[in-house]
Amino acid sequence: MMTQNYPLGQQDFAEIRSSGKVYIDKTAYVYQMTHSNKFYFLSRPRRFGKTLLLSTLEYYFLGRKDLFQGLAIDSLEKEWNSYPVLHFDLSTIEADTDQMLKQDLDDMLEQYEKQYNVQNTYIGNRRPSIGRRFSNLIRNIHHTTGQKIVVLIDEYDKGILDVIKNETKLEKNRKILRNFFTQLKANDKYLQFVMLTGVTRFRHLTIFSGLNNLKDISMAPEYAALCGVTIEELHKDLSIGLDNIANAKGLDRNQMTELLCQKYDGYRFTCDENTVFNPFSLLSALQDRRLNSYWVMSGTSKVFIDYLSESDFVLDDLLSQWYDEDTLASTFDSKQPVPLLYQTGYLTIKKAKDPNYYQLAIPNGEVRESLMMQLLPMYMGVNKNIPGRLISIKDKILSADIDGWLTELQSMIGSAPYQLLVKDEDNPVERFYHLIIYQIFVLLGIDTNSEINISGGRIDMVAKTPTLIYVMEFKLDGTPVQALKQIDQKGYVLPYQADGHKVFKIGISFSSTTHNIAKWKIKEG
């Protein structure tokens, strides 16, 4: 059986090419970028190949034509000039204090100063500022070599994210980074190419003050597949791995492709309708021949956890609204979680119109699982065997074991701390039940809608599986019989009786005294 070697954990382009590992050819984009503009910025979620992209650019600008043989750029590029490259990987810095941030930037600059024999002009006994050193480095390399310089900065936002919850530390780090980044504009005439990457898009934190010539390609349609793996690349470049995992699962190629798409595909960053896979998860699955949640297991951003725990939102509200590009690109806070969820990859574009307005969705099953792991402990105060309990609930939902899944939900809601129930002072219990039950169904991948307006009234919740439809009505301190009577009198099941699914009407009563599901009653529709 043929096999492929995947570059998991490897982000150096030369190492990947020299060792014969699989490389998804993105060099046509490299050629397009380097012959179209000079200053670039790209935001993508973690584990999406940003570091490998910058490494590819580095070796291209170093003139390493030998590494690009057989790739798209090999037939496009005719000159293969070599330039000095300053590549700063800020993911390695420690930035809990401004002194730590400054020291790490000092060390990075010092390495290049030694490499190019650049001397610093001290002011008395004091070393010059980070900005002055950076500027001095660029100008001296240009004067010494007679060439323009390439600057690549990976994870530009690390020094902000480390302290974003502390306004005092944030302002100090922001000042240092602003002084560093603005040298790129001041030294424009000495620069051949500049690119910055990161997860977040801090438009409003002024760290790019004066650097107004950055071309942000994060939502540019022509670069929609710059990072990530398209389904065409899966079949072209990863066909051996696709066949191997299909054989291991006893499936044909089309069936396996569908499973991989459900688990890892679905990311969309532009108005272009094509989607991409998370490359780390896809390659991990092909290597292991298993459909694990690799992105989840590789870690979760502390910033994500901190902000999400302070946010008070209903997922349905976020997924039903339209957002302009400026909202998706804005600095996040606890009152507006959408930019955080979008920029970190927990939500992605589902629809686009005009073309600068977007509706969002959860990208795929892997992300849905991650959201379950993050949201349920926050909303319900439970953290024991969450995956096992959710699998059990989903199995019962799919098999029409309604008593079973309602009993499971009753048990989970019963463990929630009371303070979670009273966030909304106007209607705490009612809001909480809608939030929990709806979000559990959505996060389980069940096609679910809440508060659906029809001619007869407004249905509290409808959930669809491949074979079943649940029409649910909730009553606070009422009875399940009253809820079922409302479903019948207002004709809530009529829109769903003609599509061949088995329909169940479910009346559920909640208790404001016990703060839980009290009773339920079920009728076939």
C-alpha positions in Angstrom: 0.0 0.0 0.0 1.3 3.4 -1.0 1.7 6.0 1.8 2.4 9.8 2.1 4.5 11.6 4.6 2.8 14.6 6.1 4.6 17.6 7.6 2.8 17.6 10.9 4.6 19.8 13.3 6.9 21.1 10.6 6.6 24.6 9.3 9.9 25.2 7.5 9.4 25.1 3.8 12.9 24.0 3.0 12.7 21.1 5.5 9.4 19.9 4.1 10.6 20.1 0.5 14.0 18.5 1.2 12.5 15.6 3.2 9.9 14.7 0.5 6.9 15.6 2.7 3.6 16.5 1.2 3.4 20.2 0.3 0.1 21.7 -0.9 1.2 24.0 -3.6 0.3 27.6 -2.8 3.1 29.1 -4.8 0.9 30.6 -7.5 -0.5 32.8 -4.7 3.1 33.7 -3.7 3.8 34.8 -7.2 0.6 36.8 -7.4 1.2 38.5 -4.1 4.8 39.4 -4.7 4.1 40.9 -8.1 1.0 42.8 -7.1 1.7 44.7 -3.9 4.3 45.4 -1.3 2.6 45.5 2.1 0.3 42.7 3.2 -1.7 41.6 6.3 -3.4 38.2 6.7 -5.6 37.0 9.5 -6.4 33.3 9.9 -7.3 31.0 12.8 -4.6 29.0 14.5 -3.3 25.8 12.8 -4.1 27.2 9.4 -0.6 27.3 7.8 0.3 31.0 8.3 3.8 30.1 9.5 4.4 27.8 6.5 3.2 30.6 4.2 5.8 33.0 5.6 8.5 30.3 5.4 7.6 29.8 1.7 7.9 33.5 1.1 11.2 33.6 3.0 12.8 31.0 0.7 11.3 32.5 -2.4 12.9 35.9 -1.5 16.2 34.1 -0.7 16.2 33.0 -4.3 16.1 29.2 -3.5 14.9 28.2 -6.9 16.0 24.6 -6.2 13.3 24.2 -3.5 10.5 25.3 -5.9 11.1 22.9 -8.8 7.9 21.3 -10.0 5.7 23.8 -8.2 3.5 26.4 -9.9 5.9 29.3 -9.4 8.7 27.4 -11.1 7.1 28.2 -14.5 5.9 31.7 -13.5 9.0 33.3 -12.0 11.8 34.1 -14.5 14.3 36.2 -12.4 14.7 34.5 -8.9 16.4 37.4 -7.3 17.8 37.1 -3.7 17.0 39.6 -1.0 17.9 40.0 2.7 15.1 38.6 4.8 14.2 39.6 8.3 11.7 37.0 9.6 10.3 37.7 13.1 8.3 34.9 14.8 6.5 36.7 17.6 4.7 33.5 18.7 7.9 32.7 20.7 7.9 36.0 22.7 7.0 36.4 26.4 4.8 39.5 26.8 3.3 39.4 30.3 5.2 42.6 31.0 6.5 45.3 28.7 10.1 44.5 29.9 9.7 40.9 28.8 8.3 42.0 25.4 11.1 44.5 24.9 13.8 42.0 25.9 12.6 39.4 23.4 12.3 41.9 20.6 15.8 43.1 21.6 17.1 39.6 21.3 15.6 39.1 17.9 17.0 42.3 16.6 20.4 41.5 18.1 20.6 38.2 16.1 20.1 40.1 12.8 22.5 42.8 13.9 25.2 40.2 14.4 24.4 38.5 11.1 24.7 41.7 9.2 27.4 43.3 11.4 25.2 46.3 12.3 26.4 48.5 15.1 24.0 50.4 17.4 24.5 54.0 18.3 24.1 54.2 22.1 22.6 57.3 23.7 24.9 57.6 26.7 24.9 54.2 28.3 21.4 53.5 27.1 20.6 51.2 24.2 18.3 52.9 21.6 14.6 52.1 21.5 13.2 49.1 19.7 11.9 51.3 16.9 15.2 53.0 16.4 17.1 49.7 16.4 14.7 48.2 13.9 15.0 51.2 11.6 18.8 51.3 12.0 18.9 47.6 11.1 16.9 48.0 7.9 18.9 51.0 6.7 22.3 49.5 7.4 21.5 46.3 5.6 20.3 48.3 2.6 23.4 50.5 2.6 25.7 47.5 3.1 24.1 45.2 0.5 22.6 47.7 -1.9 19.4 45.7 -1.8 15.9 46.2 -0.5 14.8 44.2 2.5 12.0 41.7 3.0 10.3 41.8 6.4 8.0 38.9 7.5 6.3 39.0 10.9 4.4 36.0 12.2 1.8 36.1 15.0 2.1 39.9 15.2 -0.7 40.0 17.9 1.0 37.8 20.5 2.2 40.8 22.5 -1.4 42.1 22.7 -3.2 38.9 23.3 -1.0 38.0 26.3 -2.1 41.1 28.2 -5.4 42.1 26.6 -7.4 41.7 29.8 -5.1 44.2 31.7 -5.5 47.7 30.3 -2.3 49.0 32.0 -0.1 46.2 30.6 -1.9 46.4 27.3 -1.1 50.1 26.8 2.6 49.6 27.6 2.9 46.6 25.2 0.9 48.5 22.6 3.3 51.4 22.8 6.3 49.1 22.2 4.7 47.3 19.3 3.5 50.6 17.7 7.1 51.9 17.8 8.3 48.6 16.2 5.6 48.3 13.4 5.6 52.0 12.4 9.2 51.7 11.3 7.9 49.7 8.3 6.2 52.8 7.0 9.1 55.1 7.9 11.5 52.9 5.9 9.3 52.2 3.0 11.9 53.0 0.4 14.3 50.4 1.7 11.8 47.6 1.7 11.0 45.1 -1.1 8.1 43.2 0.6 6.4 43.1 4.0 3.8 40.7 5.4 2.3 40.4 8.8 0.1 37.5 9.9 -2.0 36.8 13.1 -5.2 35.4 14.3 -6.9 38.7 15.3 -7.5 41.9 13.4 -6.8 44.7 15.8 -7.9 47.6 13.6 -8.7 49.9 16.5 -5.8 49.3 18.9 -3.5 51.8 17.0 -0.5 49.4 17.0 -0.4 50.1 13.2 -0.8 53.8 13.7 0.7 55.4 10.6 1.1 52.1 8.8 -1.8 52.8 6.5 -0.3 51.1 3.5 -1.0 47.5 4.6 -3.2 45.6 2.2 -5.5 43.4 4.3 -6.2 40.3 2.3 -8.0 38.4 5.1 -11.3 38.7 3.3 -10.1 39.1 -0.3 -11.8 36.6 -2.7 -8.6 36.1 -4.8 -6.8 34.8 -1.6 -9.7 32.7 -0.3 -7.6 29.5 -0.5 -4.3 31.0 0.4 -4.3 29.0 3.7 -6.2 25.8 4.2 -6.9 22.9 1.8 -9.6 22.9 -0.9 -11.5 19.8 -1.9 -9.7 19.9 -5.2 -6.3 19.9 -3.4 -7.6 17.0 -1.3 -8.3 14.9 -4.4 -5.1 16.0 -6.3 -2.4 16.2 -3.7 -3.7 14.0 -0.9 -5.3 11.2 -3.0 -3.1 8.5 -1.5 -4.0 9.4 2.0 -7.7 9.7 1.1 -7.7 6.2 -0.4 -5.9 4.8 2.7 -8.3 6.2 5.2 -11.3 5.2 3.0 -10.0 1.6 3.0 -9.4 1.7 6.7 -13.0 2.7 7.2 -14.4 0.3 4.6 -15.8 3.2 2.5 -15.4 4.4 -1.1 -13.7 7.6 -1.9 -16.9 9.7 -2.2 -18.2 8.5 1.1 -14.9 9.2 2.8 -14.7 12.7 1.2 -18.2 13.4 2.6 -17.2 12.4 6.1 -14.0 14.5 6.0 -16.0 17.5 4.8 -18.4 17.1 7.6 -15.7 16.9 10.2 -13.0 19.4 8.9 -14.2 21.4 5.9 -16.5 24.4 5.9 -14.2 27.4 6.6 -15.1 30.4 4.4 -13.3 33.7 4.8 -14.6 35.7 1.8 -17.7 36.3 -0.4 -16.3 33.5 -2.6 -18.5 30.4 -1.9 -15.7 27.8 -2.0 -14.6 26.5 1.4 -11.4 25.1 2.8 -10.4 22.4 5.3 -8.4 23.0 8.4 -5.0 21.7 7.2 -3.7 20.5 10.5 -6.8 18.4 11.3 -7.1 17.0 7.7 -3.5 15.9 7.6 -3.7 14.5 11.1 -6.7 12.5 10.1 -5.1 11.1 6.9 -2.0 10.2 8.9 -3.8 8.4 11.7 -6.7 7.2 9.5 -9.0 8.3 12.2 -11.6 11.1 12.5 -10.4 12.6 15.8 -10.9 16.2 16.8 -7.3 17.3 16.3 -7.9 21.1 16.3 -9.7 20.8 19.7 -6.9 18.6 21.2 -4.2 21.0 20.0 -5.3 23.6 22.6 -7.7 26.5 23.0 -6.8 30.1 23.2 -6.9 31.5 26.8 -8.2 34.7 25.3 -11.1 32.9 23.8 -12.0 31.3 27.1 -11.7 34.5 29.1 -13.9 36.5 26.8 -16.4 33.8 26.2 -16.9 33.3 29.9 -17.8 37.0 30.2 -20.1 37.1 27.2 -23.9 36.7 27.5 -25.2 35.5 24.2 -27.6 33.1 22.5 -25.9 31.3 19.6 -29.1 31.4 17.6 -29.0 35.2 17.7 -25.5 35.3 16.4 -26.2 32.9 13.6 -29.4 34.6 12.4 -28.0 38.2 12.0 -26.1 39.8 9.1 -22.7 41.5 9.8 -20.7 43.9 7.8 -17.0 43.4 7.2 -16.0 46.0 9.6 -17.8 44.2 12.4 -16.0 40.9 11.6 -12.7 42.7 11.5 -13.2 44.8 14.6 -11.5 44.4 18.0 -13.5 42.0 20.2 -14.9 42.5 23.7 -17.2 40.6 26.0 -20.3 42.6 24.8 -19.7 41.7 21.2 -18.3 38.1 20.9 -18.9 37.8 17.1 -15.4 39.2 16.0 -13.7 36.8 18.5 -15.7 33.8 17.4 -15.1 34.6 13.7 -11.4 35.5 13.9 -10.5 32.5 16.0 -12.4 30.1 13.6 -15.3 29.0 15.8 -17.7 30.7 13.4 -17.3 31.2 9.6 -19.1 32.8 6.7 -22.2 30.9 5.6 -23.8 33.5 3.2 -22.7 36.7 1.7 -24.6 39.5 0.0 -23.9 43.0 -1.5 -21.0 41.6 -1.2 -20.0 43.1 2.1 -22.6 41.6 4.4 -22.2 38.2 5.9 -24.2 35.6 7.8 -22.2 33.1 10.0 -22.3 29.4 10.8 -20.3 26.8 12.8 -17.8 25.5 10.2 -17.9 21.8 10.8 -18.3 18.9 13.3 -14.9 19.4 14.9 -15.5 23.0 15.7 -19.0 22.1 16.9 -17.5 19.7 19.4 -15.0 22.3 20.6 -17.8 24.7 21.2 -19.7 22.1 23.2 -16.7 21.6 25.4 -16.4 25.4 26.0 -20.0 26.5 26.2 -21.6 23.8 28.3 -19.4 24.2 31.4 -20.0 27.9 31.2 -23.7 27.7 30.9 -24.5 24.7 32.9 -21.7 24.4 35.5 -21.0 20.8 34.4 -17.7 19.4 33.3 -17.8 15.7 34.0 -17.9 13.4 31.0 -19.5 16.0 28.7 -18.6 14.1 25.5 -20.1 10.9 26.8 -23.3 12.6 27.9 -23.7 14.5 24.7 -23.2 11.3 22.6 -25.8 9.6 24.6 -28.3 12.5 24.1 -27.7 12.6 20.4 -28.2 8.9 20.0 -31.5 9.2 21.8 -32.6 12.2 19.7 -31.8 10.3 16.5 -33.6 7.1 17.7 -36.8 8.9 18.9 -36.1 8.0 22.5 -37.7 11.2 23.6 -38.1 10.2 27.2 -34.5 9.3 27.3 -33.0 12.6 26.0 -35.4 14.7 28.1 -34.3 12.8 31.2 -30.7 13.4 30.2 -31.4 17.1 29.8 -33.2 17.2 33.0 -30.2 15.8 34.8 -27.8 18.2 33.2 -29.9 21.3 33.9 -30.3 20.1 37.4 -26.6 20.4 38.0 -26.4 24.0 36.8 -25.5 26.7 39.5 -28.5 28.8 40.3 -26.6 32.1 39.5 -26.6 31.0 35.8 -30.3 31.0 35.8 -30.7 34.6 36.9 -28.5 36.5 34.4 -31.6 37.8 32.7 -33.6 39.5 35.5 -36.7 40.1 33.4 -37.3 36.4 32.6 -34.4 34.3 33.9 -35.7 30.8 33.9 -37.5 31.0 30.5 -34.5 32.5 28.8 -32.2 29.9 30.3 -34.2 26.9 29.1 -34.4 28.3 25.6 -30.7 28.9 25.6 -29.6 25.5 26.9 -31.9 23.3 25.0 -31.5 25.1 21.7 -27.8 25.4 21.9 -27.3 21.7 22.9 -29.3 20.7 19.8 -27.4 23.0 17.5 -24.0 22.0 18.9 -25.0 18.3 18.4 -25.4 19.1 14.7 -29.2 18.8 14.8 -31.0 21.1 12.3 -32.7 23.3 14.8 -34.7 26.5 14.8 -36.3 28.4 17.6 -39.2 30.9 17.8 -40.5 30.2 14.3 -43.2 32.5 13.1 -46.0 30.9 11.1 -49.5 32.1 10.3 -51.0 30.5 13.4 -48.5 31.8 15.9 -44.9 31.3 17.0 -43.4 27.8 17.5 -40.9 27.7 20.4 -38.6 25.1 18.8 -38.4 22.7 15.9 -35.6 20.1 15.5 -35.1 17.9 12.4 -33.1 14.7 12.0 -32.8 12.7 8.7 -36.0 10.8 9.7 -37.7 12.7 12.5 -39.2 16.1 13.3 -39.7 17.4 16.9 -42.1 20.3 17.3 -41.7 21.6 20.9 -43.7 24.1 23.0 -42.4 25.2 26.4 -44.5 26.4 29.3 -43.1 28.0 32.4 -45.1 26.9 35.4 -47.7 25.5 33.0 -48.6 21.9 32.0 -47.5 19.7 29.1 -51.1 19.3 28.2 -51.5 23.1 27.8 -48.4 23.1 25.6 -49.7 20.2 23.3 -53.1 21.9 23.1 -51.4 25.1 21.8 -49.5 23.1 19.2 -52.7 21.6 17.9 -54.9 24.7 18.1 -52.4 26.9 16.2 -51.5 24.2 13.7 -47.7 24.2 14.5 -47.2 20.8 12.8 -48.9 21.6 9.5 -45.8 22.9 7.8 -44.0 19.7 8.5 -46.5 16.9 7.7 -45.8 16.7 4.0 -42.1 16.0 3.9 -42.1 12.3 4.8 -40.6 12.7 8.3 -42.1 11.2 11.4 -43.4 14.1 13.5 -43.6 14.3 17.3 -45.3 17.0 19.2 -43.6 17.6 22.6 -45.1 19.7 25.4 -42.5 20.6 28.1 -43.2 22.4 31.3 -40.5 24.2 33.3 -40.6 25.0 37.0 -39.6 28.4 38.3 -39.3 26.8 41.8 -37.1 23.8 41.0 -35.3 25.7 38.1 -35.6 22.6 35.9 -37.7 20.7 33.4 -40.7 19.5 35.4 -42.8 17.3 33.1 -43.3 16.5 29.5 -45.9 14.9 27.3 -45.4 13.4 23.8 -47.8 12.8 20.9 -47.1 11.6 17.4 -48.1 14.2 14.8 
